[in-house]
Amino acid sequence: MVKIVFYSAQTGEHGFIPCIKDQMIDEFDYYFINDKHKDAVEGKGWKYMDISNDFLDFPNEKRQRIPKTIPKLFFPEADYTVYVDPRYYISKDFYKLCLEIIQEDKPDWMVPPHDTRFSFQEEVKDAIVRKKFPIDQINKIMKDLKEVDFYNTLCGWQIRKNSDKNHELGKKWFELIDKYYDIDVRDQLLLPAAVPKDYVSLNHSYKELENLTYLYNV
């Protein structure tokens, strides 16, 4: 039987941990990785994984990206992992959709394409203008990654085979995050430098997530 882990992760006091017990499907194991978050109480459906004493050399923004980018580090026995950012109340229909994608598409690495930004330049502009990233960080990324076959994504939802190959790709992704950012992180800007475009599945829209969830603004 295929072992599928559905998980989210939050470090620091930001974010929230929703109750999922009325929406869960039997085919998934559900984990929330956190560092003693105030919402990590029993009875919500999650199995909690406490990392409050781990990865302390990194700021919280980077610590949260470790499970996001390298799930096999936390779930070595899983066959597939499904990651969603900790911003949503999720319906049972969304869990069923993720299961359907795994069973029918069998993706190596599924991540939705961005629905409003379609180039490296647009992603860089958004990081500078809207997210206020330091220009020196962005300039270094632009210089070093100018030959990368870039693709725009929304990394808040990912479905991955829990393979050794994906483990190495995920480690490379986090190494780039750690190299180019100080505190704030824009992980989708560096994903194409770690995971080749022809390897990822971009055939599911982020709207599929948004249509089956309720966004909690935190």
VENWOJO-V660314 format. One record per residue. SS is DSSP state (helix for helix, strand for strand, loop for the rest). Layout:
BEGIN
<<SS> <SS>>
END
This chain:
BEGIN
<<loop> <loop> <loop> <strand> <strand> <strand> <strand> <strand> <strand> <strand> <loop> <loop> <loop> <loop> <loop> <loop> <loop> <loop> <loop> <loop> <loop> <loop> <loop> <loop> <loop> <loop> <loop> <strand> <strand> <strand> <strand> <strand> <strand> <strand> <loop> <loop> <loop> <loop> <loop> <loop> <loop> <loop> <loop> <loop> <loop> <loop> <strand> <strand> <strand> <strand> <loop> <loop> <loop> <loop> <loop> <loop> <loop> <loop> <loop> <helix> <helix> <helix> <helix> <helix> <helix> <helix> <helix> <helix> <helix> <loop> <helix> <helix> <helix> <loop> <loop> <loop> <loop> <loop> <loop> <strand> <strand> <strand> <strand> <strand> <loop> <loop> <loop> <strand> <strand> <strand> <loop> <helix> <helix> <helix> <helix> <helix> <helix> <helix> <helix> <helix> <helix> <helix> <helix> <helix> <helix> <loop> <loop> <loop> <strand> <strand> <strand> <strand> <strand> <loop> <loop> <loop> <loop> <loop> <loop> <helix> <helix> <helix> <helix> <helix> <helix> <helix> <helix> <helix> <helix> <loop> <loop> <loop> <loop> <loop> <helix> <helix> <helix> <helix> <helix> <helix> <helix> <helix> <helix> <helix> <loop> <loop> <loop> <loop> <loop> <loop> <loop> <loop> <strand> <strand> <strand> <strand> <strand> <strand> <strand> <strand> <strand> <loop> <loop> <helix> <helix> <helix> <helix> <helix> <helix> <helix> <helix> <helix> <helix> <helix> <helix> <helix> <helix> <helix> <helix> <helix> <loop> <loop> <loop> <loop> <loop> <loop> <loop> <helix> <helix> <helix> <helix> <helix> <helix> <helix> <loop> <loop> <loop> <loop> <loop> <loop> <strand> <loop> <loop> <loop> <loop> <helix> <helix> <helix> <helix> <helix> <loop> <loop> <strand> <strand> <strand> <loop> <loop> <loop>>
END
